Amino acid sequence: MNRKYKYVPLYFNYTRSDDFAAFLSNMAKKGWKLVSLSSIMKFERTEAADEVYDVQVFLQNGDLDYYPNQYTEEFADYCLAAGWELVGAFGKWTVFRQIKPDALPIFSNTERIQDICRIERKQHLTTLINYCILFVLHLVIAGMQLRQWHFPWFYGLVVLDGIVIIYDIVYLLLLSHWKKEKERELVEKGTAIFGNGNSKPGFLSLTRIILFVLLITTTIIILMQIKNKIL
Amino acid sequence: MAREQFQTLTEPMFYILLALREECCGVDIMEKVSLLSHGRVRIGPGTLYTMLQKFETNKVISQTRFAGRQKWYIVTDTGRKMLKEEVERLRIMLRDAGEE
């Protein structure tokens, strides 16, 4: 079947921006050109081409921005002068296509490590704080109901909050380790690679898989509890 | 504030300020830095953009005019003083190295 468009979910996290860029170059080689960037990427069937992409984290693009904002457009002007054309921006992601063979690297590796850590830390700390508040609230309600009501799923919610809290703590610890590893790589090799060489999308980090499995299991348990209560 | 943050100028910082002794369009600074350093120092667009914003926030440089999204900048008195102090620091270091 000769499709004109192809849609691929964006599963890369910020620490894998080089993998993301390599994935886009591979798609271009297979004749799929990126036309729009969002949580689902849209590729259009074109002639196979050797294109070099660069994917950067740009802190001034909003978390929920689907398009380049004013700052991103300004930033893109500087990149254009240096040989990189902006293809799209989504959240903190900015994707560039190389248009000059001698294009300068957009950011230094040191800046990339700092920016990636900053955004990942901010996102996971926000979730951690939110879920800590929810955890306390659900725990209080679960304690109150011992005396007055009986809604067993509140215990399930406490467990769910706990899982997300543990996940975020583990992620932040892993991020701290990742930062040290990258800085060491930079000192020893003079460069750092942002990814694991796996350019395929759909790759989920181990922590994400564990979180996903735990969330599904807890949800099933809660639903079973509710069902038992109703029946 | 600016003093504390930019106590020692990095090479890109130094050359950006050097390029902005005369009014210059932000985008053209990359080219100017390359010329000033005889091609030895090349500043990436992301580094430059971030640095200009930091400098402007700390009043080390100021915007002189704009046309569309293009902005022109020049170094402020604070920036000139920082640049002068950095040159003096480098001169002392060179002198000390020569004395060894």
Contacts between the chains, C-beta under 8 A, distances in Angstrom:
chain1	res1	chain2	res2	distance
A	56	B	46	6.4
A	58	B	46	7.8
A	73	B	69	6.3
A	74	B	49	7.1
A	74	B	69	5.4
A	75	B	45	7.4
A	75	B	46	7.1
A	75	B	49	5.0
A	77	B	27	6.0
A	77	B	69	5.6
A	77	B	70	7.3
A	78	B	26	6.8
A	78	B	27	5.7
A	78	B	30	7.6
A	78	B	45	3.7
A	78	B	46	7.5
A	78	B	48	6.0
A	78	B	49	4.9
A	79	B	45	4.5
A	79	B	46	7.2
A	81	B	27	4.6
A	81	B	28	7.8
A	81	B	30	6.5
A	81	B	45	6.7
A	82	B	30	6.0
A	82	B	44	6.7
A	82	B	45	4.2
A	84	B	45	7.1
A	104	B	30	7.2
A	104	B	42	5.6
A	104	B	43	7.6
A	104	B	44	4.8
A	104	B	45	6.8
A	105	B	44	5.0
A	106	B	44	5.2
A	106	B	45	5.6
A	106	B	46	4.1
A	106	B	47	8.0
A	107	B	44	5.9
A	107	B	46	3.8
A	107	B	47	6.0
A	107	B	50	7.9
A	108	B	44	6.5
A	108	B	47	5.9
A	111	B	46	6.8
A	111	B	47	6.3
A	111	B	50	7.1
